[in-house]
Amino acid sequence: MAVVTARVVEPLRLRAGKALFARVAGPEGPRNRAEIHETPGPRWFPPGSPIRRVHADSAMFVGGLSALLLQTLHPTAMAAVAAHSGYRGDPWGRLHRTSTFLATTTYGTADSARAACDRLNAVHARIRGVTDEGVAYHASDPHLLEWVHIAEIDSFLRAHQRFAAHRLTRSECDRYVAQTARVAEEIGVPGPPRTVTELRARFTAYRPELRATPEALDTARYLLLDPPLPVAALPFYAALASNAVALLPGWAAAELKLPRWERAERWTVLPTGRLITGLIRWAMHDPAAEGAR
């Protein structure tokens, strides 16, 4: 009976994993994955290190969406994203580029990781403009780059500690922050935080600058209520989205006018998030890649 069940279930798992990978990594995903993982050479981060473990876990699906919501709250950064990122016209292309950058800098050779950072820096150098309020911006501004970095890393880490199969210890959390600082420095963030305490302090320092502009509210509605997904995927996405909102600090959810009910989060939202991230982890499990993490 167990053999028969495995024969039925395993093809479904492989098909689901392949579909998820294609959605996140894009048509070039298999080629990029082979190049990232199979090219010989020194890496920035060794197998088993915290950054590899965090970025390989399905908790990133929640953490990534929560980070996008959080990042909208810096008015200048949000204006630059709205004007130049193409997240509406080509949302999947943006996701593919972001996931490839993350995979390359986390798992790729040192040369390929540095080249990926150089390409991103070149893109940022070309992006400049003026917000609706008359504030000039430049995507290479270290202050804006640091906000994007700390919002991202804080969200990734909190999602990991809530949903991952194996949480990090306190010292491993500090190592994770320190390892992500290696990448942040390469893309122009001067002196990024290297411990969780420093990360929280930097986060707090940005708080007076953060508020929900009409662009931020519109982006949150798009991300949560109007994602470019087939109908069959919407219930699964709704579970991820509700947990991404629950992961936000209370003040951030309030700024974005997103309702929060603590009792519902505890008894329905969080268990659903654990179920969905567990299913994603099961579908995308690759025994051959375990040793590389």
SETORVEX-469385 format. One record per residue: x, y, z of N, C-alpha, C in turn; residue number from 1. Coordinates in steps of 0.05 Angstrom, whole numbers. Each point is the difference from the previous one (the first is absolute). Example, Ala and Ser with C-alpha at 12.3 -4.5 7.8 and 13.67 -1.06 7.14 Angstrom:
<pts>
<<264,-114,156>,<-18,24,0>,<18,24,0>,1>
<<-7,21,-14>,<16,24,1>,<-15,22,14>,2>
</pts>
This chain:
<pts>
<<16,-24,0>,<-16,24,0>,<17,25,0>,1>
<<21,0,17>,<17,24,1>,<15,4,-26>,2>
<<7,-21,-14>,<14,2,-26>,<-19,12,-20>,3>
<<-25,-9,0>,<-20,10,-19>,<-5,30,5>,4>
<<-2,7,26>,<-5,28,7>,<23,17,-10>,5>
<<25,-10,4>,<24,15,-8>,<0,4,-30>,6>
<<-8,-20,-15>,<-1,2,-29>,<-20,21,-10>,7>
<<-21,3,15>,<-21,20,-7>,<9,28,9>,8>
<<10,2,25>,<5,25,12>,<26,13,-12>,9>
<<20,-16,-4>,<26,11,-9>,<-2,16,-26>,10>
<<-14,-10,-20>,<-3,16,-25>,<-14,26,5>,11>
<<-20,0,18>,<-14,24,7>,<18,20,13>,12>
<<17,-10,19>,<19,17,13>,<19,13,-19>,13>
<<11,-17,-18>,<19,10,-20>,<-12,21,-18>,14>
<<-25,-5,-8>,<-13,19,-18>,<-6,26,14>,15>
<<-8,-1,25>,<-5,24,16>,<25,16,4>,16>
<<22,-15,7>,<26,14,5>,<10,13,-25>,17>
<<-3,-13,-23>,<9,11,-25>,<-16,25,-7>,18>
<<-26,0,4>,<-17,23,-5>,<7,24,17>,19>
<<5,-6,26>,<8,22,19>,<27,11,-8>,20>
<<19,-17,-6>,<26,10,-8>,<-1,17,-25>,21>
<<-16,-9,-20>,<-3,15,-25>,<-12,27,6>,22>
<<-20,1,18>,<-13,26,6>,<20,19,13>,23>
<<17,-10,18>,<18,18,14>,<25,6,-16>,24>
<<11,-20,-14>,<26,4,-13>,<-2,7,-29>,25>
<<-23,-5,-13>,<-4,7,-28>,<11,-21,-19>,26>
<<-2,6,-26>,<8,-20,-21>,<29,-6,1>,27>
<<17,18,10>,<28,-4,1>,<9,-14,26>,28>
<<-20,-7,17>,<5,-10,26>,<18,-25,0>,29>
<<-6,-21,-15>,<17,-24,0>,<29,6,-8>,30>
<<3,17,-21>,<27,6,-8>,<15,16,21>,31>
<<-14,20,12>,<12,16,21>,<7,-17,24>,32>
<<-18,-19,7>,<5,-17,24>,<25,-17,-4>,33>
<<2,-11,-24>,<24,-16,-6>,<26,16,2>,34>
<<-2,24,-12>,<24,17,0>,<7,9,28>,35>
<<-20,7,16>,<5,10,27>,<12,-22,18>,36>
<<-11,-24,-1>,<7,-21,18>,<23,-18,-9>,37>
<<3,-2,-27>,<19,-19,-10>,<27,12,-10>,38>
<<1,26,-3>,<25,13,-8>,<20,-2,23>,39>
<<24,-11,-5>,<20,-3,22>,<12,28,7>,40>
<<8,2,24>,<13,24,9>,<-8,7,28>,41>
<<15,18,13>,<-6,8,28>,<-26,16,1>,42>
<<-14,-3,22>,<-25,14,5>,<3,20,22>,43>
<<-18,19,2>,<0,19,22>,<-8,-14,26>,44>
<<-18,-20,-2>,<-11,-12,24>,<1,-31,-2>,45>
<<10,-13,20>,<4,-29,-1>,<-27,-15,4>,46>
<<-1,-25,-10>,<-24,-17,5>,<-6,-1,29>,47>
<<-26,0,6>,<-9,-2,28>,<-1,27,15>,48>
<<9,21,-13>,<1,26,14>,<-29,11,2>,49>
<<-5,18,20>,<-27,10,4>,<-13,13,-25>,50>
<<16,15,-15>,<-12,13,-23>,<-10,-21,-21>,51>
<<14,-22,-3>,<-9,-21,-18>,<-25,-13,10>,52>
<<-1,-5,26>,<-23,-13,11>,<-25,17,-1>,53>
<<3,25,6>,<-23,18,-1>,<-11,3,-28>,54>
<<18,5,-19>,<-8,5,-28>,<-9,-25,-15>,55>
<<4,-23,12>,<-9,-25,-13>,<-27,-9,10>,56>
<<-10,11,22>,<-24,-10,13>,<-25,13,-12>,57>
<<-22,-15,0>,<-25,11,-12>,<-12,23,16>,58>
<<10,5,24>,<-8,24,15>,<5,25,-15>,59>
<<18,-1,-20>,<7,24,-16>,<-24,9,-16>,60>
<<-19,-18,-6>,<-24,8,-15>,<-16,21,16>,61>
<<-2,-4,27>,<-14,19,17>,<18,24,5>,62>
<<26,-5,6>,<18,22,6>,<4,19,-23>,63>
<<1,-10,-24>,<4,17,-23>,<-24,18,-5>,64>
<<-24,-10,3>,<-24,16,-4>,<-3,21,22>,65>
<<6,-8,25>,<-1,18,22>,<21,23,-4>,66>
<<23,-7,-10>,<21,20,-5>,<-9,21,-21>,67>
<<-13,-10,-21>,<-10,19,-20>,<-20,20,12>,68>
<<-18,-10,17>,<-20,17,13>,<15,21,18>,69>
<<19,-10,15>,<14,18,18>,<16,21,-15>,70>
<<13,-8,-21>,<17,19,-16>,<-17,23,-12>,71>
<<-26,-4,-5>,<-16,21,-11>,<-3,24,18>,72>
<<6,-4,26>,<-5,21,19>,<21,23,1>,73>
<<21,-3,-16>,<18,23,-3>,<-9,15,-25>,74>
<<-11,25,3>,<-11,14,-23>,<18,3,-23>,75>
<<26,6,5>,<18,4,-22>,<7,-26,-15>,76>
<<5,-21,16>,<5,-26,-12>,<-24,-10,-16>,77>
<<-24,5,11>,<-24,-9,-13>,<-4,15,-27>,78>
<<6,26,0>,<-3,15,-25>,<19,-10,-21>,79>
<<25,-8,8>,<19,-10,-20>,<-10,-27,-11>,80>
<<-10,-17,18>,<-10,-26,-9>,<-24,3,-19>,81>
<<-19,17,7>,<-23,4,-16>,<7,11,-28>,82>
<<20,17,-1>,<7,12,-26>,<18,-17,-17>,83>
<<16,-17,12>,<21,-14,-16>,<1,-30,1>,84>
<<-14,-13,20>,<5,-28,3>,<-16,-18,-19>,85>
<<-22,10,-11>,<-16,-16,-18>,<-14,-23,14>,86>
<<-6,3,26>,<-11,-22,15>,<-29,-6,-9>,87>
<<-14,19,-13>,<-26,-6,-10>,<1,-11,-28>,88>
<<16,13,-17>,<2,-8,-28>,<13,-27,-4>,89>
<<20,-6,18>,<14,-25,-2>,<7,-11,28>,90>
<<-22,-7,15>,<5,-8,28>,<17,-26,2>,91>
<<-5,-19,-19>,<15,-25,2>,<28,4,-9>,92>
<<5,17,-19>,<28,6,-8>,<16,12,23>,93>
<<-13,17,15>,<13,12,23>,<6,-21,21>,94>
<<-19,-18,5>,<4,-22,19>,<23,-18,-9>,95>
<<1,-6,-26>,<21,-17,-11>,<27,12,5>,96>
<<2,26,-6>,<26,14,3>,<9,1,29>,97>
<<-20,5,18>,<6,2,28>,<9,-27,11>,98>
<<-15,-21,-7>,<7,-27,11>,<27,-9,-11>,99>
<<6,7,-25>,<26,-8,-12>,<23,15,14>,100>
<<-4,25,6>,<20,16,15>,<5,-12,27>,101>
<<-22,-7,14>,<2,-11,27>,<15,-27,-1>,102>
<<-7,-17,-19>,<12,-26,-2>,<30,2,-7>,103>
<<6,19,-18>,<28,3,-9>,<18,10,22>,104>
<<-10,20,15>,<17,11,21>,<2,-19,25>,105>
<<-20,-17,3>,<0,-19,23>,<15,-25,-6>,106>
<<-3,-11,-24>,<11,-27,-6>,<20,0,-23>,107>
<<2,21,-16>,<18,0,-23>,<29,4,7>,108>
<<17,-1,-20>,<28,5,5>,<4,29,8>,109>
<<22,6,12>,<6,27,8>,<1,19,-24>,110>
<<11,-10,-22>,<1,17,-25>,<-28,6,-10>,111>
<<-17,-21,-1>,<-27,5,-10>,<-17,17,19>,112>
<<5,-3,26>,<-15,17,19>,<9,29,-3>,113>
<<25,5,-3>,<10,27,-3>,<-11,12,-27>,114>
<<0,-16,-21>,<-10,9,-25>,<-30,7,1>,115>
<<-15,-15,15>,<-29,5,4>,<-3,27,14>,116>
<<16,5,20>,<-1,26,15>,<7,23,-18>,117>
<<21,-4,-17>,<8,21,-19>,<-23,7,-19>,118>
<<-14,-21,-10>,<-22,5,-18>,<-22,16,13>,119>
<<-6,-8,25>,<-21,15,15>,<8,29,5>,120>
<<26,4,7>,<9,27,4>,<-2,17,-25>,121>
<<5,-12,-23>,<-2,14,-26>,<-29,8,-5>,122>
<<-19,-17,7>,<-28,6,-4>,<-7,23,19>,123>
<<8,-1,25>,<-7,21,19>,<12,26,-8>,124>
<<23,0,-12>,<14,25,-8>,<-17,16,-21>,125>
<<-17,-14,-15>,<-16,13,-21>,<-27,10,10>,126>
<<-7,-8,24>,<-27,6,10>,<0,25,18>,127>
<<-12,21,-9>,<-3,24,16>,<-26,14,-9>,128>
<<-10,17,17>,<-25,14,-6>,<-8,18,23>,129>
<<-26,8,-1>,<-11,18,20>,<-27,-11,9>,130>
<<-5,-1,26>,<-26,-9,9>,<-22,20,-5>,131>
<<-25,-7,4>,<-22,18,-3>,<2,24,19>,132>
<<14,-4,21>,<4,22,20>,<24,17,-6>,133>
<<14,-6,-22>,<22,17,-8>,<27,-8,12>,134>
<<2,-24,11>,<25,-10,12>,<15,-16,-21>,135>
<<25,9,-5>,<17,-14,-20>,<10,-26,12>,136>
<<2,-20,-16>,<11,-26,9>,<19,-12,-20>,137>
<<17,-17,10>,<19,-15,-16>,<1,-28,11>,138>
<<-3,-20,-16>,<-1,-28,10>,<26,-8,13>,139>
<<22,14,-5>,<25,-7,12>,<4,14,27>,140>
<<-20,14,9>,<2,14,26>,<4,-21,22>,141>
<<22,2,14>,<5,-21,21>,<-22,-1,22>,142>
<<-13,23,5>,<-21,0,21>,<-24,-17,-9>,143>
<<-7,3,-26>,<-23,-16,-10>,<8,-29,-3>,144>
<<25,-5,-9>,<9,-28,-2>,<0,-14,27>,145>
<<8,14,21>,<0,-12,26>,<-28,-7,9>,146>
<<-20,18,-5>,<-27,-6,8>,<-10,-25,-14>,147>
<<4,-2,-26>,<-8,-24,-14>,<13,-25,12>,148>
<<25,2,6>,<15,-22,11>,<-11,-9,27>,149>
<<-2,19,19>,<-8,-8,27>,<-29,-9,1>,150>
<<-18,11,-17>,<-28,-9,-1>,<-1,-29,-10>,151>
<<17,-5,-20>,<1,-27,-12>,<11,-20,20>,152>
<<23,5,12>,<13,-19,18>,<-17,-4,25>,153>
<<-11,21,11>,<-17,-3,23>,<-24,-18,-6>,154>
<<-12,4,-23>,<-23,-17,-8>,<8,-29,-5>,155>
<<22,-4,-14>,<9,-27,-5>,<5,-15,26>,156>
<<14,14,18>,<7,-14,25>,<-24,-6,18>,157>
<<-18,19,2>,<-24,-5,16>,<-17,-22,-12>,158>
<<-3,0,-26>,<-15,-22,-13>,<13,-27,5>,159>
<<27,0,-1>,<14,-26,4>,<-5,-10,29>,160>
<<2,18,19>,<-3,-8,28>,<-29,-9,6>,161>
<<-19,9,-17>,<-28,-7,5>,<-8,-26,-15>,162>
<<11,-3,-24>,<-10,-21,-18>,<20,-22,-8>,163>
<<25,5,4>,<20,-19,-11>,<-1,-27,14>,164>
<<10,-20,-14>,<1,-27,11>,<19,-1,24>,165>
<<22,16,-1>,<20,0,21>,<8,30,5>,166>
<<-8,10,23>,<7,28,6>,<29,4,5>,167>
<<9,24,-2>,<28,7,7>,<2,5,29>,168>
<<24,-5,12>,<5,7,27>,<5,31,1>,169>
<<2,11,24>,<5,28,2>,<27,8,-14>,170>
<<20,-15,5>,<26,6,-13>,<-1,-3,-30>,171>
<<-16,-20,-10>,<-3,-3,-28>,<-15,23,-13>,172>
<<-19,11,15>,<-15,24,-10>,<20,23,-4>,173>
<<18,4,19>,<20,21,-4>,<18,-6,-24>,174>
<<8,-25,-3>,<16,-8,-23>,<-15,5,-26>,175>
<<-26,-5,0>,<-15,5,-24>,<1,30,-8>,176>
<<-5,17,20>,<0,29,-5>,<28,8,-10>,177>
<<21,-11,12>,<27,7,-8>,<6,-10,-29>,178>
<<-10,-23,-7>,<5,-10,-27>,<-15,16,-21>,179>
<<-24,8,6>,<-15,17,-19>,<14,27,-3>,180>
<<14,9,20>,<14,25,-1>,<22,-1,-22>,181>
<<11,-23,-4>,<20,-4,-21>,<-11,7,-28>,182>
<<-24,-8,-5>,<-13,7,-25>,<-8,30,-1>,183>
<<-11,9,23>,<-9,28,1>,<23,19,-6>,184>
<<24,-5,10>,<23,17,-5>,<7,1,-30>,185>
<<-3,-23,-14>,<6,-1,-28>,<-19,17,-17>,186>
<<-25,5,10>,<-19,16,-15>,<-3,28,11>,187>
<<19,8,16>,<2,28,8>,<-12,8,26>,188>
<<-4,-19,18>,<-10,7,27>,<25,3,18>,189>
<<6,24,10>,<24,3,17>,<-6,-9,29>,190>
<<17,-17,10>,<-2,-9,28>,<-27,-12,7>,191>
<<-10,-20,-15>,<-26,-12,7>,<1,-14,27>,192>
<<-23,-4,12>,<-1,-14,26>,<12,-28,-2>,193>
<<12,-9,22>,<13,-26,1>,<-10,-18,22>,194>
<<-18,10,16>,<-13,-16,21>,<-30,6,0>,195>
<<-15,-17,13>,<-29,5,1>,<-6,26,16>,196>
<<16,5,21>,<-4,24,15>,<5,25,-17>,197>
<<21,-1,-16>,<5,23,-18>,<-22,2,-21>,198>
<<-9,-22,-10>,<-22,0,-20>,<-25,14,11>,199>
<<-7,-8,25>,<-24,12,12>,<4,30,5>,200>
<<24,8,8>,<6,28,5>,<-2,16,-26>,201>
<<11,-10,-22>,<-2,14,-25>,<-29,3,-9>,202>
<<-15,-22,4>,<-28,0,-7>,<-15,22,14>,203>
<<5,1,26>,<-13,21,17>,<7,28,-9>,204>
<<25,3,-8>,<9,27,-9>,<-14,10,-25>,205>
<<-10,-19,-16>,<-14,8,-25>,<-30,7,6>,206>
<<-9,-8,23>,<-29,2,5>,<-12,28,-5>,207>
<<13,22,8>,<-12,26,-5>,<-3,7,-30>,208>
<<14,-14,-18>,<-2,6,-28>,<-22,-16,-14>,209>
<<-11,-19,14>,<-17,-20,-13>,<-30,8,2>,210>
<<-14,-2,-22>,<-28,5,-1>,<-12,-11,-26>,211>
<<-25,-5,0>,<-13,-11,-23>,<-10,22,-19>,212>
<<13,3,-22>,<-9,18,-21>,<-23,-13,-16>,213>
<<-14,15,-17>,<-20,-12,-18>,<13,-22,-17>,214>
<<25,4,-9>,<14,-21,-16>,<4,-25,17>,215>
<<7,3,25>,<4,-23,18>,<-26,-16,4>,216>
<<-22,15,5>,<-26,-13,4>,<-9,-15,-25>,217>
<<5,13,-23>,<-7,-13,-26>,<16,-25,-5>,218>
<<26,1,7>,<17,-23,-4>,<-8,-23,19>,219>
<<-7,7,25>,<-8,-21,19>,<-26,-13,-10>,220>
<<-19,16,-10>,<-24,-12,-11>,<6,-19,-23>,221>
<<18,9,-18>,<8,-17,-23>,<12,-26,10>,222>
<<19,2,18>,<14,-24,9>,<-18,-20,15>,223>
<<-20,11,15>,<-16,-17,17>,<-26,-9,-13>,224>
<<-12,18,-17>,<-27,-5,-10>,<-1,-5,-30>,225>
<<21,7,-15>,<-2,-2,-29>,<26,-12,-12>,226>
<<9,-22,11>,<25,-12,-10>,<-4,-13,-27>,227>
<<20,1,-18>,<-3,-12,-27>,<3,-30,1>,228>
<<-20,-14,11>,<1,-29,4>,<-25,-13,-12>,229>
<<3,-25,-8>,<-24,-16,-8>,<-19,-3,24>,230>
<<-25,-4,-6>,<-21,-2,21>,<6,-23,19>,231>
<<10,-22,-10>,<5,-23,17>,<21,5,21>,232>
<<19,19,-5>,<21,6,19>,<-8,21,21>,233>
<<-22,13,-4>,<-7,22,18>,<-5,-8,29>,234>
<<-12,-23,6>,<-3,-7,28>,<27,-4,14>,235>
<<19,-12,-14>,<27,-4,12>,<14,27,4>,236>
<<-3,17,-20>,<12,27,2>,<-13,15,23>,237>
<<-26,-2,3>,<-14,14,22>,<11,-8,27>,238>
<<7,-26,3>,<12,-9,25>,<27,12,5>,239>
<<17,2,-22>,<26,13,3>,<-3,29,6>,240>
<<-19,13,-14>,<-3,29,3>,<-10,7,28>,241>
<<-19,-15,11>,<-9,6,27>,<22,-3,21>,242>
<<18,-19,-5>,<22,-4,19>,<21,22,-4>,243>
<<3,10,-25>,<19,22,-5>,<-10,25,15>,244>
<<-26,4,0>,<-11,23,15>,<4,-4,30>,245>
<<-5,-25,10>,<3,-6,28>,<29,3,9>,246>
<<19,-3,-18>,<28,2,7>,<9,30,3>,247>
<<-15,18,-11>,<7,28,1>,<-2,11,29>,248>
<<17,19,7>,<-4,14,26>,<-28,12,0>,249>
<<-12,2,24>,<-27,11,1>,<-3,27,-12>,250>
<<19,18,5>,<-2,27,-11>,<1,0,-30>,251>
<<15,-18,-12>,<2,-2,-29>,<-26,-9,-13>,252>
<<-13,-20,12>,<-26,-9,-9>,<-20,23,2>,253>
<<1,15,22>,<-19,22,4>,<4,21,-21>,254>
<<26,7,-6>,<5,20,-21>,<-11,-8,-27>,255>
<<2,-26,-6>,<-10,-10,-26>,<-30,-6,1>,256>
<<-13,6,22>,<-28,-5,4>,<-8,-29,-4>,257>
<<17,-18,11>,<-5,-28,-2>,<-10,-10,27>,258>
<<-24,-13,0>,<-11,-8,26>,<16,-23,13>,259>
<<1,1,26>,<14,-21,15>,<-18,-8,23>,260>
<<-4,-27,2>,<-15,-11,23>,<17,-21,13>,261>
<<10,7,24>,<20,-18,13>,<-10,-28,4>,262>
<<-25,-2,9>,<-11,-27,5>,<-2,-16,-26>,263>
<<-10,13,-22>,<-2,-14,-25>,<28,-8,-11>,264>
<<19,18,4>,<27,-6,-9>,<11,-25,15>,265>
<<-5,-1,26>,<11,-22,16>,<-12,-27,-7>,266>
<<-27,0,-5>,<-14,-25,-2>,<-6,-9,-29>,267>
<<1,19,-18>,<-6,-7,-28>,<22,8,-20>,268>
<<10,24,2>,<19,10,-20>,<27,-14,3>,269>
<<11,-1,25>,<26,-12,4>,<0,-30,-6>,270>
<<-20,-16,9>,<0,-28,-8>,<-1,-4,-30>,271>
<<-16,17,-13>,<-2,-2,-30>,<27,6,-12>,272>
<<14,20,10>,<27,6,-10>,<19,-22,3>,273>
<<-1,-14,23>,<18,-22,4>,<-7,-23,-19>,274>
<<-26,-4,-5>,<-8,-21,-18>,<10,6,-28>,275>
<<-4,24,-10>,<7,7,-27>,<30,0,-4>,276>
<<15,11,19>,<29,0,-3>,<11,-29,2>,277>
<<-14,-17,16>,<8,-28,1>,<-5,-14,-27>,278>
<<-23,6,-13>,<-6,-12,-25>,<20,9,-22>,279>
<<7,26,1>,<20,10,-19>,<27,-13,4>,280>
<<8,-3,26>,<25,-13,6>,<0,-29,-10>,281>
<<-22,-14,4>,<-3,-27,-10>,<2,-2,-30>,282>
<<-14,18,-14>,<-1,0,-29>,<27,6,-12>,283>
<<15,18,12>,<25,10,-12>,<25,-14,12>,284>
<<-5,-20,17>,<23,-14,12>,<17,-14,-21>,285>
<<26,5,1>,<19,-11,-19>,<22,-14,16>,286>
<<-1,-26,3>,<21,-14,16>,<28,5,-10>,287>
<<3,3,-27>,<26,4,-11>,<12,27,8>,288>
<<-17,19,7>,<10,27,7>,<5,3,30>,289>
<<-7,-19,16>,<2,2,29>,<29,6,8>,290>
<<19,-14,-11>,<27,4,8>,<12,27,-7>,291>
<<-12,13,-19>,<10,26,-9>,<-10,23,17>,292>
<<-19,-6,18>,<-12,21,16>,<16,4,25>,293>
</pts>
